[in-house]
Amino acid sequence: MAKRQSLKNIFKLIEAATNEMPVNEQFVADLKASIEKQDSLEARKPSKSYKPSSMTCIRNMYFQVTGTPPDEERSNACLVGICESGSDRHEHIQASVSKMKDFGIDCEYIDVEKFVKMRKLDYLEIVKKQGFETKLYHKDLNMSFLCDGIIKYKGQYYILEIKTETIYKWQSREGVAEEHIPQGTAYSTCLGIDQILFLYENRDNCDKKAFILEVTDDMKYEHIVSKIEQCDEYVGRLIPPPKPVDISKKTCQYCNYKSECRKAGK
């Protein structure tokens, strides 16, 4: 209730300031406000499970699994648009990959649910299927994740992971981003496929680059299994783990638990 009231107060201030603008600027401001209000209404409480994208920070993992409320941040119309654009490009790329075989290319888009059943991966629960994406839950690791897809390209299985990024990042892209390695390793750990094909698309001109991450058993233990085991111990004692000393500024910048992290100290 307090959060809704806070949002209402913010939107009232915005509305008051908007009324003094020229009509064309009022329209843009009102459109952005509408997008942000809708995004706020659709915001969901994070589930108490580990996420592949947060495996770079054990403290972030702890806050997620213990159900710690994330920081209250006002929606941003531009960020909403970027996310929507990324989701849209995912769908089009997935559709294009699924049609490659129609043109005689040795590439098959594999249904994730059928793959899980074929490999008898009983520890994986199919939570939801939406379009080409499948939401999965690893019952033993308490990990939930969305899989962009599995492909069989020239006789080899790959987990397909699609990323969109700015032209500046894309132009200098020479391999899998460091922060994406734990994420890819988590997918490999769950699905039993040791090659992840990362497809990076330039947001400005939709050009593409692809890199393959080869995942080893040592990587699975270091990046995933051992971190979850350590975090589970802290969760059992309800004590936040120490903040990683090698954590990147970028990881902290986009973290949803900055306030709780500051309270927990080092």
Secondary structure, DSSP 8 states (H G I E B T S, - for coil): -HHHHHHHHHHHHHHHHHTTS-HHHHHHHHHHHHHHHHHHHH-----SSB-GGGTT-HHHHHHHHTT---------HHHHHHHHHHHHHHHHHHHHHHTGGGGT-SEEEE-HHHHHHHTT-TTEEEEEEETTEEEEEETTTTEEEEE-EEEEETTEEEEEEEEEE-HHHHHT--S--GGGHHHHHHHHHHH---EEEEEEEETTT--EEEEEEE--HHHHIIIIIHHHHHHHHHHHHT------TT--HHHHHT-S-HHHHHHH--
